[in-house]
């Protein structure tokens, strides 16, 4: 009887131990149960649009997701349309968004009730550069040449095209104006960097500060000329883009007397209430995207700064970037409701 009791106890203990093992085992990794929407809070043809659609293509080619990834542009209100949809979808982990600097500039400049903390950061994919471009038919060979012409010309005679109003392109334009002897540009906003490049080729504007990926085709085609890059150092990419030049041949703006540095986030966020498993799923997919040869080629084509981060490091970067944009926009008079 005692033996039987011990056997019974042993069995029960064994069962309890087994249940303990099951209880401590990690939950199954999350996967989407329906198509995932990738929102672009900008127009077609610009840098964010190109990167998002490139990511979609790589995921499809390498079958990195079990469900389709659907890309949609929601650029109304300088991207507010897309950001507000993400905010309203806090409980839907089947939505992600690619972000640019309008993550900060749109709520600051328009008063849109949105903050980056209304979403869950997933991964910084890269930092995008800005370049001062002119039409290749213009006589300006350096940024110094161009700034000298602006100084000598009539006020607002030179037209600077850019994506949106009170966004990163106009912020850079205001910074340039501090070096033009009191002369201002006529700033002409468009709804995407692709359109800006087309307008510059057509001679409808005098210059732009397009991202490299937005104007590389026109540079390669001999239609546009890069004057300087808004970074502290020249690009590290040395492969020829045109017959004569590589990205690394473009001088920094500081070298030409424009002491201005500005880079833009290219990051992926999901919805605010996403679980750690859901965030980890998207991190894993994006990590695989970044390991492909196609991604490495895309990075070089667009002269991206390949800085990447996740988690608390990314959140700390976002906090600092938001503060910097508030300072820049306050100085430019772009903050909504500011007196």
Secondary structure, DSSP 8 states (H G I E B T S, - for coil): -HHHHHHHHHHHHHHHHHHHHHHHS-------SS-EEEEESS-TTSHHHHHHHHHHHHHHHHT--SS-EEEEE--TTTTHHHHHHHHHTTT-TTEEEEE-THHHHHHHHH--S--GGGEEEEEEEEEE--EEEEETTSS--SHHHHHHHHHHS-TT-SEEEEESSSSHHHHHHHHHHTTTTT---EEEEESSHHHHHHHHHTTSSSEE---HHHHHHHHHTTSEEEEEESSSS--S--SBSSSS-BGGGS-BTGGGT------EEEEEEEETT--HHHHHHHHHHHHHHHTSHHHHHHHHHTT-B---B-HHHHHHHHHHHHHHHHHHHHHHT-STT--
